[in-house]
Amino acid sequence: MRKILSTWCSSEGGGGLEMDLLEDLESLQFEYGIQEEDCSWLYLQGRSRGLVIKACAHATFFCKLLCNLRESLREKHTSRCLLTGLLADTPDDDDDDELKVGIIGGGHLGKQLACALLQLVPIPAENLRISTRRPEALDEFQKLGIQCFYHNPYLVNWANLVFLCCLPSQLPTICLEIQACLEKGCIVYSFAAAVPIARLKLLLNHTNILRPQYQCVEDFVNIWGANKEITAALQDPATLQTTCPYSSAGGIILNIKWLEGVFYAILNICTAKDMPHLQVLQHLNELFLSVHFEDCGKDGASCPKFQLGDFVNQVYTKNLSQKRPFPWFDLTAVQLKETPFSQQLSTSTALQDHLTLLYCDSFGISLTKKQQPVVSTGSPSQ
């Protein structure tokens, strides 16, 4: 209704000036009619909105990383072919290089995530599909060229990244439907907070799973707003900075094991392409450490650099020849246990600063060191 009246005012004698007649109407505000003794629970509204904003922000960042990685791999492959004169003989594998995103669930979170991915990554409409029990309710997405249907196995068979935006009660049935269609390299990204990652591994018979875990603190300042669309909120510099992986602002803390899982997920993508580990480390440095502060020195000489020992133990390092790829990692184990990379992520302030800078830069926001958000390495249980 608010959108309809706003549009009507814009077209009916408003001279192009959009008006929102309902913006300050008290009877349509969320708080209207709530008894005074129940007002203490209103903080849950802000927390819920903050969780959706953070969840969409982190998923968008992950997709940006995957798109950048695939583009980098494609460019280097083309360069090598041009140098060796093999371009004409190289099979067309563009379809395999594209990020194809499937969303299971067309509720509030699923729709907000789809909007964020479309506008902020941006993912082309033809590379995004949604499976939901009510595809007819997603008419606005279908008009954009997004395929919406109710066929979870078909979606999983097509996608190389699948977001689970369904209710925890629906998850066992969905997992049973899709587990036989999951390719080893397909990344499953679950928002079902009530289902532990170890349980997901069993339900899906799959290890390439990411599951962000958020911890909510009791006393917090509600900075999440109420009226902005999620995509608009993520384009606001102040809001965006609160979603940084290391930030504790807004009372919601991301378990940094998620970021660890992101790194190892990218290692798995490179392993699937049988890429030598030295080449993979070069890609990681270019992907994660290519944005620098003013005091980083020429060409980032003083910045951290990833080494083989950051990701595998010393015994494996000694036995790994230069042309060998990284091993395939169980992402569920990465997010549940300590890895060689765990201490680096949680204790290296230089790495934390650079990852925060990259995160904000990927959304088009520039940071100085003085603007770095408060660092937290919260570790809620998995």
C-alpha positions as CSV (number, residue, x, y, z in Angstrom):
1,M,0.0,0.0,0.0
2,R,2.8,2.4,0.9
3,K,4.5,1.8,-2.4
4,I,1.3,2.2,-4.4
5,L,0.4,5.6,-2.8
6,S,4.0,6.8,-3.2
7,T,3.9,5.9,-6.9
8,W,0.5,7.5,-7.3
9,C,1.6,10.8,-5.7
10,S,4.6,10.8,-8.0
11,S,2.5,10.5,-11.1
12,E,-0.6,12.5,-10.2
13,G,0.4,16.1,-10.1
14,G,3.4,15.6,-7.9
15,G,5.7,17.1,-10.5
16,G,7.9,14.0,-10.3
17,L,8.4,14.5,-6.5
18,E,7.8,11.2,-4.8
19,M,5.8,11.5,-1.6
20,D,5.2,8.8,1.0
21,L,1.9,9.7,2.7
22,L,2.2,6.8,5.1
23,E,5.7,7.3,6.3
24,D,4.8,9.0,9.6
25,L,1.4,7.5,10.1
26,E,1.5,6.2,13.7
27,S,-1.2,3.5,13.3
28,L,0.9,1.7,10.7
29,Q,4.1,1.7,12.7
30,F,5.2,-1.7,14.1
31,E,5.1,-0.5,17.7
32,Y,1.5,0.8,17.5
33,G,-0.9,-1.1,19.8
34,I,1.8,-2.9,21.8
35,Q,1.2,-2.9,25.5
36,E,3.7,-1.0,27.6
37,E,4.7,-4.1,29.5
38,D,5.6,-5.8,26.2
39,C,7.7,-2.9,24.8
40,S,10.9,-4.5,26.3
41,W,10.7,-7.1,23.6
42,L,10.9,-4.6,20.7
43,Y,14.6,-5.1,20.6
44,L,14.0,-8.4,18.9
45,Q,12.7,-6.6,15.8
46,G,16.1,-4.8,15.4
47,R,18.0,-8.0,16.1
48,S,16.0,-9.9,13.5
49,R,16.6,-7.2,10.9
50,G,20.3,-7.1,11.8
51,L,20.6,-10.8,11.3
52,V,19.1,-10.6,7.8
53,I,21.3,-7.7,6.9
54,K,24.5,-9.5,8.1
55,A,23.5,-12.8,6.5
56,C,22.9,-11.2,3.1
57,A,26.1,-9.1,3.4
58,H,28.3,-12.0,4.1
59,A,26.7,-14.2,1.4
60,T,27.1,-11.3,-1.1
61,F,30.8,-10.9,-0.2
62,F,31.3,-14.6,-0.7
63,C,29.7,-14.5,-4.1
64,K,31.8,-11.5,-5.0
65,L,35.0,-13.5,-4.1
66,L,33.9,-16.4,-6.2
67,C,33.1,-14.2,-9.2
68,N,36.5,-12.5,-8.9
69,L,38.3,-15.8,-8.6
70,R,36.6,-17.3,-11.7
71,E,37.3,-14.1,-13.7
72,S,41.0,-14.2,-12.6
73,L,41.3,-17.9,-13.6
74,R,39.6,-17.3,-16.9
75,E,42.0,-14.4,-17.7
76,K,45.1,-16.3,-16.8
77,H,43.9,-19.3,-18.8
78,T,43.3,-17.1,-21.9
79,S,46.7,-15.5,-21.4
80,R,48.5,-18.9,-21.3
81,C,46.6,-20.0,-24.4
82,L,47.6,-16.9,-26.3
83,L,51.2,-17.3,-25.3
84,T,51.3,-21.0,-26.4
85,G,49.0,-20.5,-29.5
86,L,46.5,-23.1,-28.2
87,L,43.5,-20.8,-27.9
88,A,41.8,-22.1,-31.0
89,D,42.2,-25.7,-29.8
90,T,40.9,-25.0,-26.3
91,P,37.4,-26.4,-25.7
92,D,34.8,-23.8,-24.7
93,D,34.3,-24.2,-21.0
94,D,32.8,-20.8,-20.2
95,D,29.7,-22.5,-18.8
96,D,31.8,-24.3,-16.2
97,D,33.5,-21.0,-15.2
98,E,30.3,-19.2,-14.5
99,L,29.0,-18.9,-11.0
100,K,25.5,-20.4,-11.0
101,V,23.6,-19.7,-7.9
102,G,20.5,-21.6,-6.7
103,I,18.3,-20.5,-3.8
104,I,16.0,-23.0,-2.1
105,G,13.3,-21.1,-0.3
106,G,11.3,-18.1,-1.5
107,G,10.4,-16.6,1.8
108,H,11.6,-13.3,3.3
109,L,15.3,-14.3,3.5
110,G,15.3,-16.0,0.1
111,K,13.9,-12.9,-1.6
112,Q,16.2,-10.5,0.2
113,L,19.2,-12.6,-0.6
114,A,18.2,-12.8,-4.3
115,C,17.8,-9.0,-4.5
116,A,21.2,-8.5,-2.8
117,L,23.0,-10.9,-5.2
118,L,21.3,-9.4,-8.3
119,Q,22.1,-5.8,-7.4
120,L,25.3,-5.9,-5.4
121,V,27.5,-8.8,-6.8
122,P,25.9,-8.4,-9.4
123,I,24.9,-11.8,-10.6
124,P,23.1,-11.9,-14.0
125,A,19.5,-13.0,-13.9
126,E,20.2,-16.0,-16.0
127,N,22.7,-17.3,-13.5
128,L,20.3,-17.2,-10.6
129,R,17.4,-19.6,-10.0
130,I,15.0,-20.1,-7.1
131,S,13.1,-23.2,-6.1
132,T,10.2,-22.6,-3.8
133,R,6.8,-24.2,-3.0
134,R,5.1,-21.1,-4.3
135,P,6.9,-19.9,-7.4
136,E,3.8,-17.9,-8.4
137,A,4.6,-15.5,-5.5
138,L,7.9,-14.5,-7.1
139,D,6.4,-12.8,-10.1
140,E,8.7,-9.8,-9.7
141,F,11.8,-12.0,-10.0
142,Q,10.4,-13.9,-13.0
143,K,9.9,-10.6,-14.8
144,L,13.6,-9.9,-14.3
145,G,14.4,-13.2,-16.2
146,I,15.0,-15.4,-13.1
147,Q,13.7,-18.9,-13.4
148,C,11.4,-19.7,-10.4
149,F,10.0,-23.2,-9.9
150,Y,9.5,-25.9,-7.4
151,H,12.0,-28.6,-8.2
152,N,14.9,-28.8,-5.7
153,P,16.8,-31.7,-7.4
154,Y,16.7,-29.9,-10.7
155,L,18.1,-26.7,-9.1
156,V,20.9,-28.5,-7.3
157,N,21.9,-30.4,-10.5
158,W,22.3,-27.0,-12.3
159,A,23.9,-24.8,-9.6
160,N,27.5,-24.8,-8.3
161,L,26.5,-22.7,-5.2
162,V,23.2,-23.5,-3.4
163,F,21.8,-21.3,-0.6
164,L,19.4,-23.1,1.8
165,C,16.9,-20.4,2.9
166,C,14.3,-22.8,4.3
167,L,12.9,-23.5,7.7
168,P,14.8,-26.0,9.9
169,S,11.7,-28.2,10.0
170,Q,11.8,-28.5,6.2
171,L,15.5,-29.3,6.0
172,P,15.5,-33.1,6.4
173,T,13.0,-33.5,3.5
174,I,14.9,-31.1,1.3
175,C,18.3,-32.8,2.0
176,L,16.8,-36.2,1.2
177,E,15.6,-34.8,-2.1
178,I,18.9,-33.2,-3.2
179,Q,21.7,-35.3,-1.8
180,A,21.9,-37.6,-4.8
181,C,22.2,-34.6,-7.1
182,L,25.0,-32.8,-5.3
183,E,28.3,-32.8,-7.2
184,K,31.4,-32.9,-5.0
185,G,32.4,-29.4,-5.9
186,C,28.9,-27.8,-5.3
187,I,29.0,-25.5,-2.3
188,V,26.0,-25.7,0.0
189,Y,25.5,-22.5,2.1
190,S,23.0,-23.0,4.9
191,F,21.1,-20.3,6.8
192,A,19.3,-22.8,8.9
193,A,20.7,-21.7,12.2
194,A,19.0,-24.4,14.3
195,V,20.6,-27.3,12.3
196,P,24.3,-27.8,13.3
197,I,26.8,-28.3,10.5
198,A,27.7,-31.8,11.6
199,R,24.0,-32.7,11.2
200,L,23.9,-31.1,7.8
201,K,26.9,-33.2,6.7
202,L,24.9,-36.3,7.6
203,L,21.7,-35.2,6.0
204,L,23.4,-34.2,2.8
205,N,26.2,-36.8,2.7
206,H,28.3,-33.9,1.6
207,T,31.3,-32.0,3.1
208,N,31.4,-28.9,0.9
209,I,29.2,-26.9,3.3
210,L,29.4,-23.4,4.6
211,R,27.2,-22.3,7.6
212,P,27.7,-18.8,9.1
213,Q,27.1,-18.8,12.9
214,Y,26.0,-15.6,14.6
215,Q,26.0,-14.8,18.3
216,C,23.7,-12.1,19.7
217,V,24.6,-10.1,22.8
218,E,22.0,-8.9,25.2
219,D,23.0,-5.2,25.5
220,F,23.3,-3.5,22.1
221,V,22.5,-0.3,20.3
222,N,20.0,-0.9,17.5
223,I,21.7,0.6,14.5
224,W,19.9,-1.5,11.9
225,G,17.1,0.9,11.0
226,A,13.6,-0.2,10.1
227,N,12.5,1.1,6.7
228,K,15.4,0.7,4.3
229,E,15.5,-2.3,1.9
230,I,18.3,-4.6,2.6
231,T,20.1,-3.7,-0.6
232,A,19.8,0.0,0.3
233,A,21.1,-0.7,3.8
234,L,24.2,-2.5,2.4
235,Q,25.0,0.6,0.3
236,D,25.0,2.8,3.4
237,P,28.7,3.1,4.6
238,A,27.8,3.1,8.3
239,T,25.6,0.0,8.1
240,L,28.0,-1.8,5.8
241,Q,30.9,-1.3,8.2
242,T,28.9,-2.9,11.0
243,T,28.6,-6.1,8.9
244,C,32.4,-6.5,8.5
245,P,33.3,-10.1,9.6
246,Y,35.4,-8.9,12.5
247,S,32.9,-6.3,13.7
248,S,30.9,-6.6,16.9
249,A,28.8,-3.5,16.3
250,G,25.0,-3.8,16.4
251,G,25.1,-6.7,18.9
252,I,25.6,-9.5,16.4
253,I,28.9,-11.3,16.1
254,L,30.0,-13.6,13.3
255,N,31.9,-16.7,14.3
256,I,35.2,-16.1,12.4
257,K,35.3,-19.9,11.5
258,W,33.0,-18.9,8.7
259,L,35.7,-16.8,7.1
260,E,38.1,-19.8,7.6
261,G,35.6,-21.9,5.7
262,V,35.5,-19.3,2.9
263,F,39.3,-19.6,2.4
264,Y,39.2,-23.4,2.3
265,A,36.2,-23.4,0.0
266,I,38.3,-21.4,-2.5
267,L,41.2,-23.8,-2.1
268,N,38.7,-26.6,-3.0
269,I,37.7,-24.8,-6.2
270,C,41.3,-24.6,-7.3
271,T,41.9,-28.2,-6.3
272,A,39.0,-29.3,-8.5
273,K,40.8,-27.6,-11.4
274,D,44.0,-29.6,-10.5
275,M,45.9,-26.3,-10.0
276,P,49.4,-26.5,-8.5
277,H,49.5,-25.2,-4.9
278,L,52.0,-22.5,-5.6
279,Q,49.7,-21.1,-8.3
280,V,46.8,-21.3,-5.8
281,L,48.8,-19.2,-3.2
282,Q,49.4,-16.6,-5.9
283,H,45.6,-16.4,-6.6
284,L,44.9,-16.2,-2.9
285,N,47.3,-13.3,-2.5
286,E,45.8,-11.5,-5.5
287,L,42.2,-12.2,-4.4
288,F,42.4,-11.3,-0.7
289,L,45.5,-9.1,-0.3
290,S,45.3,-6.8,-3.4
291,V,43.8,-3.8,-1.6
292,H,46.2,-1.8,0.5
293,F,46.3,1.0,3.1
294,E,48.4,4.1,2.3
295,D,51.1,3.0,4.7
296,C,51.5,-0.5,3.2
297,G,54.6,0.5,1.2
298,K,55.3,0.2,-2.4
299,D,53.4,-2.7,-4.0
300,G,52.3,-3.7,-0.6
301,A,55.8,-5.0,0.3
302,S,55.0,-4.8,4.1
303,C,51.7,-6.6,3.8
304,P,51.0,-10.2,4.9
305,K,51.4,-12.9,2.3
306,F,49.9,-16.4,2.3
307,Q,52.3,-19.3,2.6
308,L,51.7,-23.1,2.2
309,G,52.1,-23.7,5.9
310,D,49.2,-21.3,6.6
311,F,46.8,-24.0,5.3
312,V,48.3,-27.4,5.8
313,N,50.4,-28.9,8.6
314,Q,54.2,-29.1,8.5
315,V,54.3,-32.9,7.7
316,Y,52.1,-32.4,4.6
317,T,54.2,-29.3,3.6
318,K,57.4,-31.3,3.5
319,N,55.9,-34.0,1.3
320,L,54.1,-31.8,-1.2
321,S,55.9,-31.3,-4.5
322,Q,55.6,-28.0,-6.3
323,K,53.3,-29.2,-9.0
324,R,50.8,-30.9,-6.7
325,P,47.5,-29.3,-5.8
326,F,46.2,-28.8,-2.3
327,P,44.3,-31.7,-0.9
328,W,40.5,-31.7,-0.8
329,F,39.3,-30.2,2.4
330,D,36.2,-31.2,4.4
331,L,34.7,-27.7,5.0
332,T,32.5,-29.0,7.9
333,A,35.7,-30.1,9.7
334,V,37.3,-26.8,9.0
335,Q,34.5,-24.9,10.7
336,L,34.4,-27.3,13.7
337,K,38.1,-27.8,14.4
338,E,41.3,-25.9,14.7
339,T,43.3,-25.7,11.4
340,P,46.7,-24.3,10.6
341,F,44.9,-21.2,9.4
342,S,42.9,-20.7,12.6
343,Q,45.5,-18.8,14.6
344,Q,46.5,-16.7,11.6
345,L,42.9,-15.4,11.2
346,S,42.3,-14.8,14.9
347,T,45.6,-13.2,15.9
348,S,47.2,-11.5,12.9
349,T,46.0,-7.9,13.1
350,A,47.6,-7.1,9.8
351,L,45.6,-9.8,8.1
352,Q,42.4,-8.8,9.9
353,D,42.9,-5.2,8.8
354,H,43.5,-6.2,5.1
355,L,40.5,-8.5,5.1
356,T,38.3,-5.7,6.5
357,L,39.6,-3.3,3.9
358,L,38.9,-5.8,1.1
359,Y,35.4,-6.4,2.5
360,C,34.5,-2.8,2.4
361,D,36.2,-2.1,-0.9
362,S,34.2,-4.9,-2.5
363,F,31.1,-3.0,-1.7
364,G,32.6,0.3,-3.0
365,I,33.5,1.8,0.4
366,S,37.0,3.1,1.2
367,L,38.4,2.8,4.7
368,T,41.4,4.2,6.5
369,K,43.0,2.4,9.4
370,K,41.3,4.9,11.8
371,Q,37.9,3.8,10.4
372,Q,38.5,0.1,11.1
373,P,35.5,-1.4,13.1
374,V,36.0,-2.9,16.5
375,V,37.5,-6.3,16.1
376,S,35.8,-9.4,17.6
377,T,36.6,-13.0,17.1
378,G,33.4,-14.4,18.7
379,S,33.1,-18.1,18.6
380,P,29.6,-19.2,19.2
381,S,29.1,-22.9,19.3
382,Q,28.5,-24.8,16.1
